[in-house]
Amino acid sequence: MKLHEVDISIGKRRILHKILNILLLGISVFIILVITHLYYYPLINPSFLQPPPPPYAPATPSIKAYNFTRATVAKDCDIFKGEWTQDPNAPYYTNETCWTIQEHQNCMKFGRPDTDYLRWRWKPKDCDLPLFDPLEFLKIVRGKSMAFVGDSLGRNQMQSLLCLLARVEYPKDVSYTSDENFKRWSYTSYDFTVASFWSPFLVKARDTNPKGLYNLYLDKPDSAWVKEIEKFDYVIMSAGNWFSRPAMLYEKGKLTGSNYYLSESVSVLTEYYAPRKAFRTAFRALVRMKGFKGTIFLRTVAPSHFENGQWNTGGNCVRTVPFQGNEIRFKGYDLQIYRIQTEEFRKAERDGRRRKLKFRLLDVTRAMLLRPDGHPSRYGHWPEERITIIAENKSIKFGVNSRVAVIGL
């Protein structure tokens, strides 16, 4: 994505979305540093997810300790192409200083011996990416609202944002429900609201089996977010990794097929059929929502880094430093999901032009691909819990019959 030179002091309304692109990339990059995601693991008991919030205390900034630069980016700079460089000033928050970091993301508590994974910063190839400025961010989004819709990485983005903004103000919990998967936070001094909506498939889904078999209704957007999203100014969509789970696929109220072999009477579709349909349905819902006038961001897929197996078959993330660009290739399932995401995004962008909707691509895939050291992996649990989880996951694993015919997209 090409970003043009930004001058915050002139034409704020015109350049707002360009600045947000930069700031939101910064948020995405920070995810890898501390609150890296566990999107492969089953959802944990909600009561375990959220530590108690701090007392509401507006305007307690400690940002004077940081040397922030103006959000100025060279005209031809692509901020999504670059490399990770060491940052001696990092980290900007840790498990001990940020209250939103979940227990299972506390790598240090569960025995991770190294800390170098906290001290890296994304450096675009042709320019410098300004350090995230929480005070400037809150000024820009004054009177606005932002929603993170999708999987746990989307939730982690929101958590990371809360960690960064805590240097300026603690938010007030204004959630409509006690469900930890649907949180709302208000920065009352700036009239800014942040919300998260758990919807890992973006479409209507039902967990029909204790072993993890889902029913996906690919032509029906998930009402959990659709019914709430109309008045939000910014919507950041995150999904992709959950589509590898076994599912029965429905369209127009009828069973279309499955992404796993279940019986001879159920057609097996490609593993890419469901994600393409789901993204198309989700984008279409936003484009056709008459009252929606916000900006739509899509966060591209974060690749898996498990080696010697997947998360449920004994795989592990053993790396302790980032990859260099020539050390790894983007391929396989993650590459196909990325292509599906970007193709459906561009289609929705064209459709949205008629309503003058704005679309922005947070193309963080390459940056995430280079960070195998950022996943909690086995350090999200105590050693005895890891053994139990692996044993349980092996017992519920679904098999795939490779002899059945596969229907293409």
C-alpha positions in Angstrom: 0.0 0.0 0.0 1.4 3.4 -1.0 1.2 6.1 1.6 1.8 9.8 0.8 3.5 12.5 2.8 1.5 13.5 5.9 1.3 16.8 7.6 -0.7 16.6 10.8 -1.1 20.3 11.2 -2.9 20.8 7.9 -6.0 19.2 6.5 -6.6 16.7 9.3 -9.8 15.3 7.9 -8.2 14.6 4.5 -5.1 12.8 5.9 -6.8 11.1 8.9 -7.0 7.6 7.3 -3.4 7.7 6.0 -2.2 8.4 9.5 -4.4 5.7 10.9 -2.8 3.2 8.4 0.6 4.0 9.9 -0.6 3.8 13.5 -2.6 0.6 13.0 0.4 -1.0 11.4 2.3 -0.1 14.5 -0.4 -1.7 16.7 -0.2 -4.9 14.5 3.6 -5.0 14.8 3.5 -4.6 18.6 1.3 -7.7 18.8 4.3 -9.9 17.9 6.4 -8.3 20.6 4.4 -9.1 23.7 0.8 -10.2 23.4 1.4 -12.7 20.6 -1.7 -14.7 19.7 -2.9 -18.3 20.4 -5.3 -18.4 17.5 -4.7 -22.2 17.1 -5.8 -23.1 20.6 -9.3 -23.8 21.7 -11.1 -20.9 23.3 -10.3 -20.8 27.0 -12.8 -20.3 29.8 -13.8 -16.6 29.4 -13.4 -16.0 33.1 -9.7 -16.7 32.6 -9.2 -14.3 29.8 -9.5 -10.8 31.3 -7.7 -9.6 34.3 -9.5 -6.9 36.4 -9.2 -3.5 34.8 -7.3 -0.7 36.7 -9.0 2.2 38.3 -10.3 4.7 35.8 -7.7 7.4 35.8 -7.7 9.9 32.9 -4.6 11.8 31.9 -1.8 10.0 33.7 0.7 10.1 30.8 4.3 8.9 31.1 5.0 9.6 27.4 7.6 12.3 28.1 10.1 9.5 28.4 9.7 8.7 24.7 11.0 10.6 21.8 8.1 10.6 19.4 8.5 11.9 15.9 5.8 13.4 13.6 3.9 10.9 11.5 5.6 11.8 8.2 6.2 9.1 5.6 8.0 9.5 2.3 5.7 9.7 -0.7 6.7 6.4 -2.3 7.2 4.4 0.8 5.5 1.0 1.1 5.5 0.6 4.9 4.6 -3.1 4.6 7.9 -4.1 2.9 10.9 -4.1 5.2 12.7 -6.0 7.9 12.9 -6.3 11.7 15.7 -4.4 13.4 16.8 -4.4 17.0 15.3 -1.7 19.2 17.3 -1.0 22.3 14.5 1.1 23.8 11.9 -1.7 23.6 9.8 -3.1 25.1 7.3 -0.3 25.6 5.1 -2.4 27.8 5.4 -5.9 29.3 3.3 -8.5 31.1 3.9 -6.7 34.3 3.1 -3.2 33.1 0.0 -3.8 31.0 -3.1 -5.1 32.6 -4.8 -6.3 29.3 -2.3 -9.1 28.6 -4.0 -12.4 29.2 -2.6 -15.1 31.5 -1.9 -17.6 28.7 0.1 -14.9 26.9 2.5 -14.4 29.8 5.5 -16.2 28.4 7.8 -15.1 31.1 5.6 -16.4 33.9 5.4 -19.9 32.2 9.2 -20.2 31.9 10.3 -18.7 28.6 14.0 -18.1 29.2 14.8 -15.5 26.5 13.6 -11.9 26.2 15.1 -10.8 22.9 11.8 -11.3 21.1 10.6 -8.1 22.9 13.3 -5.9 21.4 12.6 -5.7 17.7 11.1 -2.9 15.6 9.7 -3.0 12.1 11.8 -1.0 9.6 10.2 -0.3 6.2 12.7 -0.7 3.3 12.6 2.9 2.0 11.7 5.0 5.0 11.4 5.2 8.8 8.2 4.2 10.5 7.5 6.7 13.3 7.2 5.4 16.9 3.5 5.0 17.9 2.4 8.2 19.6 -0.5 7.4 21.9 -1.3 11.1 22.6 -1.4 12.0 18.9 -3.5 8.9 18.1 -6.1 9.9 20.7 -6.3 13.4 19.3 -6.8 12.1 15.8 -9.6 9.7 16.8 -11.4 12.1 19.1 -15.1 11.6 18.9 -14.7 8.4 16.9 -15.2 4.7 17.4 -13.2 1.6 16.4 -14.2 -2.0 16.2 -12.0 -5.1 16.0 -14.0 -7.9 14.4 -12.8 -11.5 14.0 -10.5 -13.9 15.7 -8.1 -13.8 18.6 -5.5 -11.8 16.7 -8.1 -9.1 16.2 -8.7 -9.2 20.0 -4.9 -9.0 20.6 -4.8 -5.9 18.4 -7.3 -4.3 20.6 -5.3 -5.4 23.7 -2.1 -4.0 22.3 -3.8 -0.7 21.5 -5.1 -0.5 25.1 -1.5 -1.2 26.4 -0.1 1.6 24.3 -2.8 4.1 25.1 -2.4 3.4 28.8 0.5 5.9 28.8 -2.1 8.6 28.3 -5.3 7.4 29.8 -7.0 4.3 31.3 -10.3 3.5 29.6 -13.6 2.9 31.2 -15.3 -0.4 30.7 -18.7 0.3 28.9 -19.4 -3.2 27.7 -23.0 -4.2 27.0 -22.5 -7.7 28.2 -20.4 -9.7 30.7 -19.1 -11.9 27.8 -15.4 -11.3 27.6 -15.5 -11.9 23.9 -17.4 -8.7 23.4 -15.7 -5.8 25.1 -16.1 -2.0 24.8 -13.8 0.6 26.3 -14.3 4.3 26.4 -11.6 7.0 26.6 -13.9 9.6 28.1 -11.4 12.5 27.8 -11.4 12.0 24.0 -14.9 10.6 23.4 -13.2 7.6 21.8 -14.6 4.1 22.0 -12.8 0.8 21.2 -14.7 -2.5 20.9 -14.0 -6.1 20.1 -16.4 -8.6 18.5 -15.5 -12.3 18.6 -16.3 -13.9 15.2 -13.5 -16.1 14.0 -15.4 -17.1 10.8 -17.1 -13.7 10.2 -20.2 -15.7 9.2 -22.8 -17.5 11.3 -21.3 -20.5 13.0 -22.4 -23.2 15.4 -20.2 -25.4 17.4 -22.2 -28.6 17.1 -19.8 -31.2 18.4 -17.6 -31.4 21.6 -14.8 -32.5 19.3 -14.8 -29.2 17.4 -17.0 -29.8 14.4 -18.6 -26.5 13.2 -21.7 -25.7 11.1 -20.8 -22.7 8.9 -23.5 -20.7 7.2 -21.4 -19.1 4.5 -24.1 -16.8 3.1 -25.1 -15.4 6.5 -22.9 -12.8 8.2 -22.5 -13.3 12.0 -25.1 -11.3 13.7 -22.8 -11.0 16.7 -21.0 -8.1 14.9 -23.4 -7.2 12.1 -26.1 -5.9 14.4 -23.7 -3.7 16.3 -21.3 -2.4 13.7 -23.3 0.2 11.7 -22.3 3.3 13.7 -18.6 2.5 14.0 -16.2 4.8 12.2 -13.4 2.2 11.8 -13.8 -1.5 11.4 -10.7 -3.8 11.5 -11.5 -7.3 10.3 -9.3 -10.2 11.2 -9.9 -13.8 10.2 -8.3 -16.7 8.4 -6.8 -19.4 10.7 -10.0 -20.9 12.0 -11.1 -22.1 8.6 -8.7 -25.1 8.9 -11.0 -26.5 11.5 -13.5 -29.3 10.5 -16.8 -27.8 9.4 -20.1 -28.6 7.7 -20.8 -25.9 5.1 -24.3 -24.5 4.4 -25.6 -22.1 1.8 -29.2 -21.0 1.3 -30.2 -23.2 4.2 -28.9 -26.4 2.6 -25.8 -28.4 3.2 -23.3 -27.7 0.5 -20.5 -29.9 1.7 -17.6 -30.2 4.2 -14.0 -29.3 4.3 -13.2 -32.7 5.9 -14.3 -36.2 5.0 -17.3 -37.1 7.2 -19.3 -39.6 5.1 -19.8 -40.7 1.5 -23.1 -38.7 1.4 -21.3 -35.3 2.1 -19.2 -33.7 -0.7 -15.7 -32.6 0.3 -14.9 -29.1 -0.9 -11.5 -27.6 -1.0 -10.2 -26.1 2.2 -10.3 -22.7 0.5 -14.0 -22.7 -0.4 -15.3 -21.6 3.1 -12.8 -18.7 3.6 -13.5 -17.2 0.2 -17.3 -17.4 0.7 -17.0 -16.0 4.3 -15.0 -13.0 3.4 -17.3 -12.3 0.5 -20.3 -12.4 2.7 -18.8 -10.3 5.4 -17.6 -7.6 3.0 -21.0 -7.6 1.2 -22.8 -7.1 4.5 -20.8 -3.9 5.2 -21.1 -2.6 1.7 -24.9 -3.1 1.7 -25.4 -1.7 5.2 -27.2 1.5 4.5 -26.3 3.3 7.7 -22.6 2.3 7.6 -20.3 5.1 6.6 -17.1 4.0 8.2 -13.7 2.9 7.0 -13.1 -0.9 6.5 -9.6 -2.3 7.3 -8.6 -5.8 6.6 -5.7 -7.4 8.5 -4.1 -10.0 6.3 -3.3 -13.5 7.6 -0.6 -14.2 10.2 1.3 -17.3 9.0 1.9 -20.3 11.3 5.3 -21.0 12.6 4.9 -24.4 14.2 7.6 -26.9 13.4 7.5 -30.8 13.6 3.8 -30.8 13.7 0.9 -28.4 14.3 -0.4 -27.0 17.6 -2.4 -30.2 18.3 0.1 -32.8 17.1 3.1 -31.9 19.1 4.4 -29.0 17.0 6.4 -26.2 18.6 7.7 -22.7 17.9 11.3 -23.0 18.8 12.9 -19.9 17.1 14.3 -17.1 19.3 15.1 -14.5 16.6 13.3 -13.2 13.5 13.9 -14.6 10.1 15.8 -12.7 7.4 13.9 -12.2 4.2 15.9 -14.8 2.3 15.4 -17.5 5.0 11.8 -18.4 4.5 9.3 -18.6 1.7 5.6 -17.7 1.9 3.7 -20.8 0.6 1.0 -23.4 1.1 -2.2 -22.8 3.0 -1.2 -19.4 4.4 -0.4 -18.1 0.9 -3.7 -19.3 -0.5 -5.6 -17.6 2.4 -3.7 -14.4 1.8 -4.6 -14.5 -1.9 -8.3 -15.1 -1.1 -8.3 -12.2 1.4 -6.8 -9.7 -0.9 -8.9 -10.8 -3.9 -12.1 -10.5 -2.0 -10.9 -7.2 -0.4 -10.3 -5.7 -3.9 -13.8 -6.8 -5.1 -15.4 -5.3 -2.1 -13.4 -2.1 -2.5 -14.8 -1.8 -6.1 -18.3 -2.4 -4.9 -18.0 0.1 -2.1 -17.0 2.9 -4.4 -20.6 3.5 -5.3 -21.3 4.3 -1.7 -18.0 6.1 -1.3 -16.9 3.7 1.4 -13.2 3.6 2.2 -11.2 0.4 2.3 -7.7 0.1 3.7 -5.5 -3.0 3.6 -3.3 -3.8 6.7 -0.9 -6.0 4.8 1.0 -7.3 7.8 1.6 -10.9 6.5 5.2 -10.4 5.5 6.1 -8.7 8.8 4.4 -11.5 10.7 6.0 -14.2 8.5 9.4 -13.1 9.7 8.6 -13.5 13.4 8.7 -17.2 14.3 10.0 -16.1 17.7 6.8 -14.2 18.6 4.4 -17.1 19.4 3.9 -18.2 23.0 3.8 -21.8 21.9 4.5 -24.1 24.9 5.1 -21.1 27.2 1.4 -20.3 27.4 0.9 -23.0 30.0 2.7 -24.8 32.9 4.6 -27.9 31.8 2.0 -30.4 33.2 -0.8 -28.5 31.5 1.0 -28.7 28.1 1.1 -32.5 28.3 -2.7 -32.6 29.1 -3.5 -30.3 26.2 -1.5 -32.2 23.7 -3.1 -35.5 24.8 -6.6 -34.1 24.6 -6.0 -32.6 21.2 -4.6 -35.8 19.8 -7.7 -37.6 21.0 -10.1 -35.3 19.1 -8.1 -35.0 15.9 -10.2 -35.5 12.8 -9.0 -37.7 9.9 -9.1 -36.8 6.2 -9.8 -39.4 3.5 -7.4 -38.5 0.7 -9.2 -40.8 -1.8 -12.4 -38.8 -2.1 -12.9 -36.4 -4.9 -12.3 -32.7 -4.2 -14.6 -30.1 -5.6 -12.9 -26.9 -6.7 -13.9 -23.3 -6.2 
